């Protein structure tokens, strides 16, 4: 940090750090993301999310009940104006192992795509392939990405609106090539907490629009909608995320997930029966407690993930 933080800012920084670290540790535990002996490749783009991810994993590594290594990896895609000096200087200052991969995907994307088309889809596919190859080269057992709770909610809404699927970003998955385990340790973390944390930490943020501004992307519009909901209806996003963790296949319509054909008068009541039109007393059954619950956080350990044999 270069600026002198006020007493209030220091208090907020400590509080945010504790909240984000607890939520990261909880997500790692719930999905068994990191195991003893893992080598975790942390993908660092230069944005607030990946900086926060690296910070949380570094802190957890120091106090975790298991042993694991982390290596920060950045992909320099040779976008015009990319400040290639920032990340090496920052990562060297932190003292973490890192690797900068230089691949000119920018030229490939601009050459292949038609004018007016968005670059994100092709760019992400190229980037994904390069990162998988890098993980193989360095012997990484896990690939950690900086997507957070709000990213997962936005993906769910995009699939609902435009793909006709009830699907989101999983917190843990096997990579497209079937060779790597990809994890999202910030799955329980709110974007507004990460943003506030990054600002207080003064991370050297690299702009994310170096490939050109694309304001009409559906993802961006969806994220703005969710942000507006969060401001107007506090608690709504928390309830939506909890819904992703409480799926009831018998009360949806996917015949592959539930055997509707075998239901008859002798099947008995399933998950409450037909109460779709009954008046329900709705609450906010969030699994991850709100960040304003100071007493709760005072009682929680900083690390909650354990070794799984």
N, C-alpha and C positions, 0 to 999 in steps of 0.2 A: 504494500500500500504506500502511496505517496502522500496522501492527505492525512491530516490528523483528525480522527473521528471524535465526535462529541461523545459525552457519557451516554446519551440516549442512543446514538448510533451504535456504540459498542455493545450496549445491552441488546439491541435489536439483532445485531450480527450474531451474538452468542446464542440468542434464542432461535434464530433461523437455522444456524448451524446444527443445533441440537435436534430440531424438528426434522430437518432434511436427513441427518445422519440416522436418526431413529427409524424414519420411514424407509430409507435405503436398506438398512439392516433387516427390517421386517420383511421387505419384499424378497431379499436374498434368502431369508429363512423360509418363507412361505413357498417359494418355487424351487428351493435347493439350487440356486443359481451358481454358487461357488463352493467347491469342495476342496478338501485337503490336497495340496500339491498342484493345484491349477495354475496355469499361466494365462492371465487375463489380458487380452489385447484391448486397450481402451481407445476407441476411435475418437480423436480430438479434431474438431473442425475449426475451432477458434470462436465458437459461439458460446453463449451463456450456459447452455445445457451441458455441452461436453466438458467445459471447464468445471462445472459443478460436479459432474459425474467423476472426473478425475480426482477432485478434492475429497469427495466422500469416500471413494474406494481407498485413497491413500490413508485417510484417517482410520478407516476400518481395518486396513491391513496391519496398522501399528498395534491394534489392541484385540484383534480377532482371536478366537480360540483355535483357529486352524491356520496353517501356513499356505500362503499363495503369493504369487508374484504378479506385478502389473507392468505393462509396457505401453506407453502412449504412442499411437500411430496417427500421423496426419498424412492425408493425400493432397499433394499440391497438383491441382488439375490444370495449372498454367493459364488460369483466367487472367485477362488483362488487369493490371493493377493489384494483383494479389501480393500483399506484404509478406514475402517469404521469410523475412528475418524475425518476425514477431514470435512465432511458436518455438523455434529453436532456442531463442534467448530466454523465453519464459520457462520452458521445460528444463533447460540447463540450470536456471536459477532455482527451480524446485528440487533439483537433484534426482529426478525420476528417469528411468531408462526410457528412451524414445527412439523412434525411427520416422524419418520423413521420406515418403514415397513420391517420386516425381513421375507423373504420367500426363501427357497432353490430351486429356479427354475433351477439353474445351473445343479444340479444332475439329475433332471428330463430330461432336454434337452440332456445331454450327455448320458443318459441311453436309451432314445427313438430313437435318430437319428443314422442312419447308418454311418460308417466311411466315410469321404470325403464329406458328405452332409453339407450344410450351416446350421448354428444354428439360424439365424435371424428370420425366419418365425415362428417357434414354440415358440421361446423365446418371440417374440413380442405379440403373442396371449396370452401366460401365463401372461405376464406383464400387458397387457391390462385388463384382467379379475380381477387381483389383485387390480389394480388402480380403477376400477369401484366399487369394493367392499369397498375400502377405502373411496371413495367419499361418498358412502352411509353411512358409519359409522360416518364420521365427519360432515355430513349434508351439503356437498358442492353442490352449485347449478350450478357451471361451472367447467370444467376441462380444464386448460390451458396448452398447449404443446408448446415446443420451436421451432417448425419447421418454417423456414423462406422462403423467396421468392425462393431461389435457390433449396430448397428441393421440392417446389411445381413444379418448372420447370423440375427437374430431374424425378419426378413422372410422369409428363405428357409425357415426352419422353420415359420412360420405358413402359408406357401403349401403346404408339404409336408403339414402336418397337416390343414389345413382347406379348401384350395382344389384339391388334387390337381394341383399344378403345381411344376415345378422352376424357381422364379423368385425373384428377389430385387430389391433396390433397385439400379439401375444407377448406376455412378459418373458417367455422363454420358448425357443423353438429350435428346430434343426434347419440349417441353412439350405438354400435352394439346391446346392450341389450334394447335399446329404452328408457332408463331411465335418461340419462345424456346429457347435452349439452357440446360438446367439442369445444374449441376455439383455434385459432392460432394467437395471437396478433402480432407476428413478421412477418406476411404474406407479408408486404411490405418492409421488411428489407433485405439488401444484406448481404450475408455471409461474404464478404471481410470487410464490415464495422463492423460486429459483431466480427470478428476475431481480427481486429485492436483494437477495444474497449476492448475486453477481455484481450489482451496483456497489454494495458496501465493500466487497472484496477488491473492487477495481480491476477485474479481469481485463486483459488486453483484447477486447472484442474485435474480431475481424468481420467486416460487413458481409452479409449473406446474399447481397444482390449484385455481386461482381459480374455475373453472367447476364445482367440486364434485368430491369424491373418487370415483374409479371403480376400486376395487381389484381387481375381478374381470375386467378387460379381458384378453383372451387374450394380447395383446402383452406386458403386464406379467408375466403368468405365465410366458410363454416366456422373457422376459429374465431372470427369476429362475432358471429352469432352466439357462440358459446360464451364468449367474454361478456357480451351484453346481458345474457341470461344470468351470469354470475353476479353482475352488478345489480340487476333488478330483482333477482330472486335468490338471495343468499341460501346456500345449502343445496340448490338444485343439482349442481355438478357432482357434489358428493353423493347424492342419492342415485344419480345416473351411473356413477362408477360402481357403487354398491350393487346396482342391478346387474352389471356385467359379471359380478361374482355370485349372483343368486339366480341362475337360469332355471326355469321350470319347463322342461320339454313337453310335459303333458298338457300345458296350457298355451302352447304355440300351435304350429301347423305343419311341422316337418315330420313326415312319415318315416324318415330314416332314423330320427332320434327317438321316436316313441311309437309303439305298436298300437295305433288307434283301431285297427281292424279287429283286434281280438277283444275289444271292450264290449261287454254285454251287460245285461241286468244283474248278473252274478259277480261282476268284477269288483264291486264295492266302490266306495268314494275314494277318488284319487286326488290328492293335493287340494282338498277343500271343495271339490265338486265344482258346480257351475255358479260361481259368485261374481261373474264378470260384470254384472249390472247392479250388484248390491252396493249400497253406500258403505265405503270403507273408511276407517279412521287412519289416514295416512300419516306416517311419521318420517323421520330421517334416520333410517337404520344404518348409518355409516359404520364401516368396520374400522376405518382409520380415523382416530379422534381428531377433532378440530385443533388448530394450532393455538387457539386462545385458551386452551385448557391447561393453564400453567401448572396446577397441582399434579395433573396426570403426568406431565413430562418430568417433573421433579422426582417422581417415584420410579421412572423407567431406566433400565440400563442403557448405555450408549450402543451396545452391540447385542443383537438378539439372534444372530444366525449361528448354528452349531454344526459340527461335523456329522455327516451322515455316513454310516458304514455300509 
